[in-house]
Amino acid sequence: MRSKPSGRVIGAGLAGVTVAGAAAFAVAISPTASATVDAITISSATPTVGGDYTLHASLSGASVGLLVYWSDNGTSLTPVGKVPWPPGEASLDWTPSTPGQHIITASQGSSTQTLIVNVGSGSGGTTTTTPPTTTTPPTTTPPTSTPPTTTPGGGTGSGGSGSSSGSAKGLLGGLLGSS
């Protein structure tokens, strides 16, 4: 009796080639894992020496969980990297120690973005403030008008129910309704 081991070997060999081919095809069509630093921003438009600021990086890509490395003019701010949190975002507190131009760099994987920041010298101690200008308040002059004059005994008047012959008593009586 003769067995045919070659049939089994050929079947196993074809199965192995099929699995290897499928794996190679899956790797060939899969997207490459990547991380991208899209943009870097700073919390102030006019930073000064000694101020506290937040640097922020927006991240994208399939590997947004990779560590983010920050630097200032080539000096590392995060030697061991920083885990992005929340995913897709990375932030770092930064206090500039020198005035002038700073090149801030955020790197994740093979992606790098830079931001040029001009840092002012800050107040450094004394602050010069110009006092407000004071003015002399305007003077108010009361109006110059002559009060009306009455001529004693010069007429009759009636103020409702009374009449008078020009006396002050009669005038008040006419206004008040008594005689």
Secondary structure as the mmCIF struct_conf table of DSSP 4:
data_model
#
loop_
_struct_conf.conf_type_id
_struct_conf.id
_struct_conf.beg_label_comp_id
_struct_conf.beg_label_asym_id
_struct_conf.beg_label_seq_id
_struct_conf.end_label_comp_id
_struct_conf.end_label_asym_id
_struct_conf.end_label_seq_id
HELX_RH_AL_P HELX_RH_AL_P1 PRO A 5 ILE A 29
BEND BEND1 SER A 30 SER A 30
HELX_LH_PP_P HELX_LH_PP_P1 PRO A 31 ALA A 33
STRN STRN1 THR A 36 ILE A 42
BEND BEND2 SER A 43 SER A 43
BEND BEND3 ALA A 45 THR A 46
STRN STRN2 THR A 48 THR A 48
TURN_TY1_P TURN_TY1_P1 VAL A 49 GLY A 50
STRN STRN3 TYR A 53 SER A 60
BEND BEND4 GLY A 61 GLY A 61
TURN_TY1_P TURN_TY1_P2 ALA A 62 GLY A 65
BEND BEND5 LEU A 66 LEU A 66
STRN STRN4 VAL A 68 VAL A 68
STRN STRN5 TYR A 69 ASP A 72
TURN_TY1_P TURN_TY1_P3 ASN A 73 GLY A 74
STRN STRN6 THR A 75 SER A 76
BEND BEND6 LEU A 77 LEU A 77
TURN_TY1_P TURN_TY1_P4 PRO A 79 VAL A 80
STRN STRN7 LYS A 82 LYS A 82
BEND BEND7 TRP A 85 PRO A 86
TURN_TY1_P TURN_TY1_P5 PRO A 87 GLY A 88
STRN STRN8 GLU A 89 TRP A 94
BEND BEND8 THR A 98 THR A 98
STRN STRN9 GLY A 100 GLN A 108
TURN_TY1_P TURN_TY1_P6 GLY A 109 SER A 110
STRN STRN10 SER A 111 VAL A 119
STRN STRN11 GLY A 120 GLY A 120
BEND BEND9 GLY A 125 GLY A 125
HELX_LH_PP_P HELX_LH_PP_P2 THR A 130 THR A 133
HELX_LH_PP_P HELX_LH_PP_P3 THR A 136 THR A 139
HELX_LH_PP_P HELX_LH_PP_P4 THR A 141 PRO A 143
HELX_LH_PP_P HELX_LH_PP_P5 THR A 146 PRO A 148
TURN_TY1_P TURN_TY1_P7 PRO A 152 GLY A 153
STRN STRN12 GLY A 157 SER A 158
BEND BEND10 GLY A 160 SER A 161
STRN STRN13 SER A 163 SER A 164
BEND BEND11 SER A 165 GLY A 166
HELX_RH_AL_P HELX_RH_AL_P2 ALA A 168 LEU A 176
TURN_TY1_P TURN_TY1_P8 GLY A 177 GLY A 177
#
